């Protein structure tokens, strides 16, 4: 006789710890600096003949748009940036589904606002009962441990 195979409902992936998200954030910052340096080059070449005072606000908007495209594109295509893959994290909606464009843009805008408030959106996680960043709570998203990557790493 074969033992009965127990079938269980798929369980939600565990939420990512604050420490793991913090280390991924440090790595994300380093990678983002490189992306911004490389992305700034075309703008600077194109506007090198113009007055710096005229192009400064445009340059700042360009860099913000570049960051938005980088993050939202990554989140919509797999729910992970490179640092999130490294730390085995994945961004999903509160219900566990992949992000939509609306979720991605909201999360970016809320994160940018929280960062502009001296990092208050990130510090919010210290007092939040579920340890979520404020922008995740407002955008309806959460960062979870990517069990697919964890299981793949544990296979012999």
SERO-487348 format. One record per residue: residue in three letters; x, y, z of N, C-alpha, C in turn. Coordinates in Angstrom, 2 decimals, always signed. Layout:
<recs>
{'ALA'; {X; Y; Z}; {X; Y; Z}; {X; Y; Z}}
...
</recs>
This chain:
<recs>
{'UNK'; {+0.82; -1.19; +0.00}; {+0.00; +0.00; +0.00}; {+0.86; +1.25; +0.00}}
{'UNK'; {+0.39; +2.17; -0.70}; {+1.04; +3.48; -0.80}; {+0.46; +4.41; +0.25}}
{'UNK'; {+1.33; +5.11; +0.94}; {+0.77; +6.09; +1.87}; {+0.06; +7.19; +1.10}}
{'UNK'; {-0.99; +7.67; +1.67}; {-1.76; +8.73; +1.01}; {-0.91; +9.99; +0.92}}
{'UNK'; {-0.94; +10.58; -0.25}; {-0.21; +11.82; -0.46}; {-1.08; +12.95; +0.06}}
{'UNK'; {-0.51; +13.66; +0.98}; {-1.27; +14.76; +1.58}; {-1.18; +15.98; +0.68}}
{'UNK'; {-2.32; +16.45; +0.26}; {-2.36; +17.65; -0.57}; {-2.82; +18.80; +0.30}}
{'UNK'; {-2.03; +19.84; +0.26}; {-2.41; +21.01; +1.05}; {-2.57; +22.20; +0.12}}
{'UNK'; {-3.34; +23.12; +0.57}; {-3.53; +24.34; -0.20}; {-2.21; +25.10; -0.23}}
{'UNK'; {-1.92; +25.77; -1.34}; {-0.68; +26.54; -1.39}; {-0.70; +27.61; -0.31}}
{'UNK'; {+0.40; +27.70; +0.38}; {+0.47; +28.67; +1.47}; {+1.15; +29.94; +0.99}}
{'UNK'; {+0.86; +31.01; +1.68}; {+1.46; +32.29; +1.34}; {+2.95; +32.23; +1.68}}
{'UNK'; {+3.79; +32.83; +0.83}; {+5.21; +32.88; +1.16}; {+5.41; +33.75; +2.40}}
{'UNK'; {+6.40; +33.44; +3.21}; {+6.63; +34.23; +4.42}; {+7.09; +35.64; +4.09}}
{'UNK'; {+6.72; +36.59; +4.92}; {+7.18; +37.97; +4.68}; {+8.68; +38.07; +4.90}}
{'UNK'; {+9.30; +38.95; +4.17}; {+10.74; +39.16; +4.29}; {+11.05; +39.91; +5.58}}
{'UNK'; {+12.15; +39.56; +6.19}; {+12.55; +40.24; +7.43}; {+13.05; +41.65; +7.11}}
{'UNK'; {+13.00; +42.48; +8.10}; {+13.45; +43.86; +7.95}; {+14.95; +43.91; +7.65}}
{'UNK'; {+15.72; +43.04; +8.26}; {+17.17; +43.01; +8.02}; {+17.46; +42.63; +6.57}}
{'UNK'; {+16.80; +41.62; +6.06}; {+17.02; +41.17; +4.69}; {+16.64; +42.28; +3.70}}
{'UNK'; {+15.53; +42.97; +3.96}; {+15.11; +44.07; +3.09}; {+16.11; +45.22; +3.18}}
{'UNK'; {+16.67; +45.45; +4.36}; {+17.66; +46.51; +4.53}; {+18.94; +46.25; +3.75}}
{'UNK'; {+19.42; +45.00; +3.80}; {+20.62; +44.66; +3.03}; {+20.36; +44.75; +1.53}}
{'UNK'; {+19.18; +44.33; +1.10}; {+18.82; +44.45; -0.32}; {+18.74; +45.92; -0.72}}
{'UNK'; {+18.27; +46.76; +0.19}; {+18.17; +48.20; -0.09}; {+19.55; +48.84; -0.26}}
{'UNK'; {+20.51; +48.40; +0.55}; {+21.89; +48.91; +0.40}; {+22.45; +48.52; -0.97}}
{'UNK'; {+22.27; +47.27; -1.32}; {+22.72; +46.77; -2.63}; {+21.99; +47.52; -3.75}}
{'UNK'; {+20.70; +47.74; -3.57}; {+19.89; +48.46; -4.57}; {+20.43; +49.87; -4.79}}
{'UNK'; {+20.85; +50.52; -3.73}; {+21.39; +51.87; -3.82}; {+22.65; +51.89; -4.67}}
{'UNK'; {+23.53; +50.93; -4.44}; {+24.78; +50.86; -5.21}; {+24.49; +50.62; -6.69}}
{'UNK'; {+23.58; +49.72; -6.97}; {+23.23; +49.42; -8.35}; {+22.54; +50.61; -9.02}}
{'UNK'; {+21.68; +51.29; -8.28}; {+20.97; +52.44; -8.83}; {+21.92; +53.57; -9.19}}
{'UNK'; {+22.96; +53.77; -8.40}; {+23.96; +54.79; -8.72}; {+24.60; +54.48; -10.07}}
{'UNK'; {+24.92; +53.21; -10.31}; {+25.51; +52.82; -11.60}; {+24.52; +53.03; -12.74}}
{'UNK'; {+23.26; +52.68; -12.53}; {+22.23; +52.88; -13.56}; {+22.08; +54.37; -13.88}}
{'UNK'; {+22.09; +55.20; -12.85}; {+21.93; +56.64; -13.07}; {+23.14; +57.24; -13.78}}
{'UNK'; {+24.35; +56.78; -13.43}; {+25.53; +57.28; -14.14}; {+25.46; +56.93; -15.61}}
{'UNK'; {+25.13; +55.69; -15.91}; {+25.06; +55.25; -17.31}; {+23.89; +55.94; -18.03}}
{'UNK'; {+22.77; +56.09; -17.35}; {+21.60; +56.71; -17.95}; {+21.74; +58.21; -18.14}}
{'UNK'; {+22.59; +58.84; -17.35}; {+22.77; +60.29; -17.45}; {+23.57; +60.67; -18.68}}
{'UNK'; {+24.39; +59.78; -19.15}; {+25.28; +60.10; -20.27}; {+24.55; +60.59; -21.52}}
{'UNK'; {+23.52; +59.89; -21.99}; {+22.83; +60.41; -23.20}; {+22.25; +61.81; -23.00}}
{'UNK'; {+21.68; +62.07; -21.83}; {+21.11; +63.40; -21.56}; {+22.21; +64.46; -21.59}}
{'UNK'; {+23.32; +64.18; -20.95}; {+24.41; +65.15; -20.88}; {+25.03; +65.40; -22.25}}
{'UNK'; {+25.15; +64.38; -23.07}; {+25.67; +64.56; -24.42}; {+24.72; +65.41; -25.26}}
{'UNK'; {+23.43; +65.11; -25.15}; {+22.43; +65.83; -25.93}; {+22.32; +67.30; -25.54}}
{'UNK'; {+22.50; +67.61; -24.26}; {+22.30; +68.99; -23.77}; {+23.60; +69.72; -23.45}}
{'UNK'; {+24.73; +69.24; -23.91}; {+26.01; +69.86; -23.51}; {+26.17; +71.29; -24.02}}
{'UNK'; {+25.47; +71.65; -25.07}; {+25.58; +73.00; -25.62}; {+24.65; +73.99; -24.92}}
{'UNK'; {+23.73; +73.49; -24.11}; {+22.77; +74.36; -23.44}; {+23.30; +74.86; -22.11}}
{'UNK'; {+22.70; +75.92; -21.61}; {+23.07; +76.50; -20.32}; {+22.69; +75.54; -19.19}}
{'UNK'; {+23.59; +75.35; -18.25}; {+23.37; +74.41; -17.14}; {+22.16; +74.79; -16.30}}
{'UNK'; {+21.96; +76.07; -16.05}; {+20.83; +76.49; -15.22}; {+19.50; +76.19; -15.90}}
{'UNK'; {+19.50; +76.15; -17.23}; {+18.27; +75.83; -17.95}; {+17.96; +74.34; -17.92}}
{'UNK'; {+18.99; +73.52; -17.95}; {+18.77; +72.08; -18.06}; {+18.70; +71.35; -16.72}}
{'UNK'; {+19.10; +72.01; -15.65}; {+19.12; +71.32; -14.35}; {+17.76; +70.74; -13.95}}
{'UNK'; {+16.66; +71.48; -13.98}; {+15.36; +70.87; -13.63}; {+14.97; +69.73; -14.56}}
{'UNK'; {+15.27; +69.88; -15.85}; {+14.99; +68.81; -16.81}; {+15.82; +67.57; -16.50}}
{'UNK'; {+17.07; +67.77; -16.13}; {+17.95; +66.66; -15.80}; {+17.43; +65.90; -14.57}}
{'UNK'; {+16.99; +66.65; -13.57}; {+16.46; +66.02; -12.36}; {+15.19; +65.21; -12.67}}
{'UNK'; {+14.31; +65.77; -13.48}; {+13.11; +65.03; -13.89}; {+13.47; +63.80; -14.72}}
{'UNK'; {+14.46; +63.94; -15.58}; {+14.92; +62.82; -16.38}; {+15.43; +61.68; -15.48}}
{'UNK'; {+16.21; +62.03; -14.46}; {+16.74; +60.99; -13.56}; {+15.62; +60.33; -12.76}}
{'UNK'; {+14.62; +61.10; -12.32}; {+13.48; +60.51; -11.61}; {+12.69; +59.57; -12.53}}
{'UNK'; {+12.52; +59.99; -13.79}; {+11.81; +59.14; -14.75}; {+12.62; +57.87; -15.04}}
{'UNK'; {+13.93; +57.99; -15.12}; {+14.80; +56.85; -15.35}; {+14.68; +55.84; -14.19}}
{'UNK'; {+14.67; +56.36; -12.98}; {+14.49; +55.49; -11.80}; {+13.13; +54.79; -11.85}}
{'UNK'; {+12.11; +55.54; -12.22}; {+10.76; +54.98; -12.29}; {+10.71; +53.85; -13.31}}
{'UNK'; {+11.27; +54.07; -14.49}; {+11.27; +53.04; -15.52}; {+12.05; +51.81; -15.05}}
{'UNK'; {+13.21; +52.04; -14.44}; {+14.02; +50.93; -13.94}; {+13.24; +50.08; -12.95}}
{'UNK'; {+12.69; +50.71; -11.91}; {+12.01; +49.95; -10.87}; {+10.71; +49.32; -11.35}}
{'UNK'; {+9.86; +50.10; -11.98}; {+8.55; +49.57; -12.39}; {+8.73; +48.45; -13.41}}
{'UNK'; {+9.65; +48.60; -14.34}; {+9.89; +47.53; -15.32}; {+10.30; +46.24; -14.61}}
{'UNK'; {+11.24; +46.35; -13.67}; {+11.71; +45.16; -12.95}; {+10.59; +44.52; -12.12}}
{'UNK'; {+9.81; +45.34; -11.45}; {+8.73; +44.81; -10.61}; {+7.66; +44.13; -11.44}}
{'UNK'; {+7.38; +44.66; -12.63}; {+6.34; +44.08; -13.48}; {+6.81; +42.80; -14.18}}
{'UNK'; {+8.10; +42.64; -14.33}; {+8.65; +41.47; -15.02}; {+9.35; +40.56; -14.02}}
{'UNK'; {+8.59; +39.92; -13.19}; {+9.14; +38.96; -12.24}; {+9.07; +39.41; -10.79}}
{'UNK'; {+8.75; +40.68; -10.55}; {+8.62; +41.17; -9.17}; {+9.94; +41.34; -8.44}}
{'UNK'; {+11.04; +41.39; -9.19}; {+12.34; +41.47; -8.54}; {+13.31; +42.34; -9.33}}
{'UNK'; {+14.12; +43.08; -8.59}; {+15.29; +43.73; -9.17}; {+16.46; +42.78; -8.90}}
{'UNK'; {+17.64; +43.08; -9.41}; {+18.79; +42.21; -9.20}; {+19.10; +42.04; -7.70}}
{'UNK'; {+19.12; +43.11; -6.90}; {+19.35; +42.92; -5.47}; {+18.26; +42.07; -4.80}}
{'UNK'; {+17.03; +42.19; -5.25}; {+15.96; +41.37; -4.68}; {+16.17; +39.90; -5.04}}
{'UNK'; {+16.67; +39.63; -6.24}; {+16.98; +38.25; -6.62}; {+18.11; +37.71; -5.76}}
{'UNK'; {+19.13; +38.54; -5.55}; {+20.27; +38.12; -4.74}; {+19.85; +37.77; -3.32}}
{'UNK'; {+18.98; +38.57; -2.75}; {+18.53; +38.35; -1.37}; {+17.27; +37.48; -1.31}}
{'UNK'; {+16.87; +36.93; -2.44}; {+15.71; +36.03; -2.55}; {+14.44; +36.68; -2.02}}
{'UNK'; {+14.17; +37.85; -2.55}; {+12.97; +38.60; -2.20}; {+12.12; +38.77; -3.46}}
{'UNK'; {+10.83; +38.90; -3.26}; {+9.93; +39.12; -4.39}; {+8.85; +40.09; -3.96}}
{'UNK'; {+8.47; +40.97; -4.86}; {+7.42; +41.95; -4.60}; {+6.12; +41.44; -5.19}}
{'UNK'; {+5.09; +41.37; -4.36}; {+3.78; +40.91; -4.80}; {+2.71; +41.85; -4.25}}
{'UNK'; {+1.49; +41.68; -4.74}; {+0.39; +42.46; -4.16}; {+0.06; +41.90; -2.78}}
{'UNK'; {-0.75; +42.61; -2.06}; {-1.14; +42.15; -0.72}; {-1.78; +40.76; -0.77}}
{'UNK'; {-2.45; +40.44; -1.87}; {-3.07; +39.13; -2.03}; {-2.13; +38.05; -2.55}}
{'UNK'; {-0.88; +38.41; -2.87}; {+0.10; +37.46; -3.33}; {+0.23; +37.35; -4.84}}
{'UNK'; {-0.50; +38.16; -5.58}; {-0.47; +38.12; -7.05}; {+0.67; +39.00; -7.58}}
{'UNK'; {+1.07; +38.79; -8.84}; {+2.07; +39.68; -9.46}; {+1.54; +41.11; -9.53}}
{'UNK'; {+2.46; +42.06; -9.55}; {+2.08; +43.47; -9.59}; {+1.46; +43.88; -10.92}}
{'UNK'; {+0.61; +44.87; -10.85}; {+0.07; +45.52; -12.04}; {+0.83; +46.84; -12.22}}
{'UNK'; {+0.63; +47.46; -13.36}; {+1.28; +48.75; -13.61}; {+0.87; +49.78; -12.57}}
{'UNK'; {-0.40; +49.77; -12.19}; {-0.89; +50.71; -11.18}; {-0.17; +50.51; -9.85}}
{'UNK'; {-0.01; +49.25; -9.42}; {+0.71; +48.98; -8.17}; {+2.15; +49.49; -8.25}}
{'UNK'; {+2.80; +49.22; -9.38}; {+4.19; +49.62; -9.54}; {+4.38; +51.12; -9.49}}
{'UNK'; {+3.53; +51.84; -10.19}; {+3.66; +53.31; -10.19}; {+3.32; +53.89; -8.83}}
{'UNK'; {+2.26; +53.39; -8.21}; {+1.91; +53.87; -6.87}; {+3.05; +53.62; -5.89}}
{'UNK'; {+3.62; +52.42; -5.96}; {+4.70; +52.09; -5.02}; {+5.89; +53.02; -5.25}}
{'UNK'; {+6.23; +53.28; -6.49}; {+7.35; +54.17; -6.77}; {+7.09; +55.58; -6.26}}
{'UNK'; {+5.92; +56.11; -6.54}; {+5.58; +57.47; -6.12}; {+5.55; +57.57; -4.59}}
{'UNK'; {+4.95; +56.59; -3.92}; {+4.89; +56.61; -2.46}; {+6.29; +56.44; -1.85}}
{'UNK'; {+7.12; +55.59; -2.45}; {+8.48; +55.40; -1.94}; {+9.30; +56.68; -2.11}}
{'UNK'; {+9.14; +57.34; -3.25}; {+9.84; +58.59; -3.50}; {+9.40; +59.65; -2.49}}
{'UNK'; {+8.10; +59.71; -2.21}; {+7.59; +60.67; -1.22}; {+8.14; +60.35; +0.17}}
{'UNK'; {+8.16; +59.08; +0.53}; {+8.69; +58.68; +1.83}; {+10.17; +58.97; +1.96}}
{'UNK'; {+10.90; +58.83; +0.88}; {+12.32; +59.14; +0.88}; {+12.53; +60.64; +1.01}}
{'UNK'; {+11.69; +61.43; +0.35}; {+11.79; +62.89; +0.43}; {+11.48; +63.40; +1.83}}
{'UNK'; {+10.73; +62.63; +2.60}; {+10.43; +63.00; +3.98}; {+11.48; +62.42; +4.93}}
{'UNK'; {+12.74; +62.57; +4.55}; {+13.88; +62.13; +5.34}; {+13.84; +60.64; +5.65}}
{'UNK'; {+13.36; +59.85; +4.69}; {+13.32; +58.40; +4.86}; {+12.20; +57.90; +5.74}}
{'UNK'; {+11.24; +58.77; +6.02}; {+10.14; +58.40; +6.92}; {+9.34; +57.20; +6.46}}
{'UNK'; {+9.19; +57.03; +5.14}; {+8.45; +55.90; +4.62}; {+9.15; +54.57; +4.89}}
{'UNK'; {+10.47; +54.61; +4.93}; {+11.24; +53.41; +5.23}; {+11.31; +53.18; +6.74}}
{'UNK'; {+11.45; +54.25; +7.50}; {+11.50; +54.14; +8.96}; {+10.16; +53.68; +9.54}}
{'UNK'; {+9.11; +53.87; +8.77}; {+7.78; +53.44; +9.19}; {+7.77; +51.96; +9.58}}
{'UNK'; {+8.61; +51.17; +8.91}; {+8.66; +49.72; +9.16}; {+9.04; +49.41; +10.61}}
{'UNK'; {+9.71; +50.33; +11.27}; {+10.10; +50.09; +12.66}; {+8.91; +50.10; +13.61}}
{'UNK'; {+7.83; +50.80; +13.23}; {+6.66; +50.87; +14.10}; {+5.44; +50.13; +13.55}}
{'UNK'; {+5.53; +49.70; +12.29}; {+4.42; +48.98; +11.67}; {+4.29; +47.59; +12.28}}
{'UNK'; {+3.06; +47.17; +12.54}; {+2.85; +45.86; +13.20}; {+3.30; +44.69; +12.34}}
{'UNK'; {+3.29; +44.86; +11.00}; {+3.75; +43.80; +10.10}; {+5.13; +44.11; +9.52}}
{'UNK'; {+5.77; +45.16; +10.03}; {+7.10; +45.58; +9.58}; {+7.16; +45.93; +8.10}}
{'UNK'; {+6.07; +46.46; +7.56}; {+6.03; +46.87; +6.16}; {+6.48; +48.32; +6.04}}
{'UNK'; {+7.09; +48.63; +4.89}; {+7.40; +50.02; +4.58}; {+6.07; +50.73; +4.32}}
{'UNK'; {+6.04; +52.03; +4.55}; {+4.81; +52.78; +4.35}; {+4.36; +52.72; +2.89}}
{'UNK'; {+5.30; +52.79; +1.95}; {+4.91; +52.77; +0.54}; {+4.31; +51.42; +0.15}}
{'UNK'; {+4.73; +50.34; +0.78}; {+4.10; +49.04; +0.51}; {+2.69; +49.00; +1.06}}
{'UNK'; {+2.52; +49.54; +2.23}; {+1.18; +49.55; +2.84}; {+0.23; +50.39; +1.98}}
{'UNK'; {+0.67; +51.56; +1.53}; {-0.19; +52.45; +0.74}; {-0.45; +51.92; -0.67}}
{'UNK'; {+0.53; +51.25; -1.27}; {+0.37; +50.76; -2.64}; {-0.29; +49.39; -2.71}}
{'UNK'; {-0.51; +48.75; -1.57}; {-1.13; +47.43; -1.58}; {-0.18; +46.33; -2.00}}
{'UNK'; {+1.09; +46.48; -1.64}; {+2.10; +45.49; -2.00}; {+2.80; +44.98; -0.74}}
{'UNK'; {+3.59; +43.94; -0.92}; {+4.41; +43.44; +0.18}; {+5.62; +42.72; -0.40}}
{'UNK'; {+6.69; +42.67; +0.37}; {+7.89; +41.96; -0.03}; {+7.92; +40.65; +0.73}}
{'UNK'; {+8.06; +39.56; -0.02}; {+8.06; +38.23; +0.59}; {+9.35; +37.51; +0.22}}
{'UNK'; {+9.63; +36.46; +0.94}; {+10.76; +35.61; +0.61}; {+10.39; +34.79; -0.62}}
{'UNK'; {+11.26; +34.78; -1.60}; {+10.99; +34.06; -2.84}; {+11.31; +32.59; -2.62}}
{'UNK'; {+10.30; +31.82; -2.30}; {+10.51; +30.41; -1.99}; {+10.92; +29.61; -3.21}}
{'UNK'; {+10.55; +30.08; -4.39}; {+10.98; +29.37; -5.61}; {+12.50; +29.37; -5.69}}
{'UNK'; {+13.12; +30.50; -5.42}; {+14.58; +30.59; -5.48}; {+15.20; +29.82; -4.33}}
{'UNK'; {+14.57; +29.84; -3.16}; {+15.08; +29.13; -2.00}; {+15.07; +27.63; -2.25}}
{'UNK'; {+13.97; +27.12; -2.82}; {+13.85; +25.69; -3.10}; {+14.86; +25.28; -4.18}}
{'UNK'; {+15.07; +26.11; -5.18}; {+16.02; +25.81; -6.24}; {+17.45; +25.76; -5.70}}
{'UNK'; {+17.76; +26.63; -4.76}; {+19.10; +26.67; -4.18}; {+19.34; +25.47; -3.27}}
{'UNK'; {+18.30; +24.90; -2.69}; {+18.44; +23.78; -1.77}; {+18.49; +22.44; -2.47}}
{'UNK'; {+18.13; +22.38; -3.75}; {+18.17; +21.12; -4.50}; {+19.61; +20.67; -4.68}}
{'UNK'; {+19.84; +19.36; -4.61}; {+21.22; +18.85; -4.80}; {+21.68; +18.91; -6.22}}
</recs>
